């Protein structure tokens, strides 16, 4: 998939949104960490991965609701907090902040078209502290909650629900972690967790001309997720998320 839009313009918009989000969270002493490709970009590129067109934060469960409240109150008018409170058809387990001055399409995640706002998006993932021995059950229950929401909204039928549930049951049998007695911060998708000692104390990471909070041990976290993360992927894997982006503010 090739993008047919100005990815640098998208990144500039995301960067402005991310800075504003971070400034609001820090104003209220709400901890966060940059994550996934955003963390990788900070470490490997000191900014965006050249082909990346999203921005990822982790927020901690015990202050997640407070984060939603202050963001709802303080985000500017051109940024929309998208969650189960503001979006009737919301089925994700985490919130987004959407730009209201752009319209995106995404072949990779067509289900997102069901939402009211389609602008470029910052992800606010919620991570939860659990015992590592409970990870399989945590991931399974969150997966069920996800398909329950989609079923309730009429977004999947019974056959699809049953097929997904069976796959989650099979995955639960395979899920395991080596550090069974440790505490971890888990997220209910993908490969799923970070060791607490790899997160704290949080430290600053330079990203473009700004510094965001990130984990104490980025090397451990990035190696766990990406392997040799300093090596660029093959060119055919250097693809953005969006299929198209149109800006509507005339800039």
RAHUHU-V392003 format. One record per backbone hydrogen bond with DSSP energy under -0.5 kcal/mol. NH is the residue of the N-H (numbers start at 1). CO is the residue of the C=O. If there is no record, write none. Layout:
nh = [NH:NH]
co = [CO:CO]
//
This chain:
nh = [4:7:10:11:12:13:14:15:16:17:18:19:20:21:22:23:24:25:26:27:28:29:30:31:33:34:35:38:39:40:41:42:43:44:45:46:46:47:52:55:57:58:59:60:61:63:64:64:65:67:68:69:70:71:72:73:74:75:79:80:82:82:83:87:90:95:96:97:98:98:99:100:102:103:104:105:108:110:112:113:114:115:122:123:124:125:125:127:127:128:130:130:132:133:134:135:138:139:140:141:142:143:144:145:146:147:148:149:150:151:152:153:154:155:156:161:162:163:164:165:166:167:168:169:170:171:172:173:174:174:175:180:182:184:185:186:186:187:189:192:194:196:198:199:199:200:203:205:207:208:210:212:214:216:217:221:222:223:224:225:226:227:227:229:231:237:238:239:243:244:246:248:249]
co = [243:5:6:7:8:9:10:11:12:13:14:15:16:17:18:19:20:21:22:23:24:26:25:29:58:213:56:35:35:36:37:38:39:40:41:41:42:41:49:121:123:33:125:31:127:60:60:61:61:63:64:65:66:67:68:69:70:71:76:98:80:96:81:83:87:124:82:122:80:96:120:78:99:246:118:244:241:107:109:110:111:112:97:55:95:57:123:59:125:186:128:184:182:180:131:132:134:135:136:137:138:139:140:141:142:143:144:145:146:147:148:149:151:150:150:157:158:159:160:161:162:163:164:165:166:167:168:169:170:171:171:178:179:130:194:128:184:192:187:189:185:183:195:195:196:196:214:212:210:46:207:205:203:199:198:217:218:219:220:221:222:222:223:227:228:234:235:237:105:105:103:101:101]
//
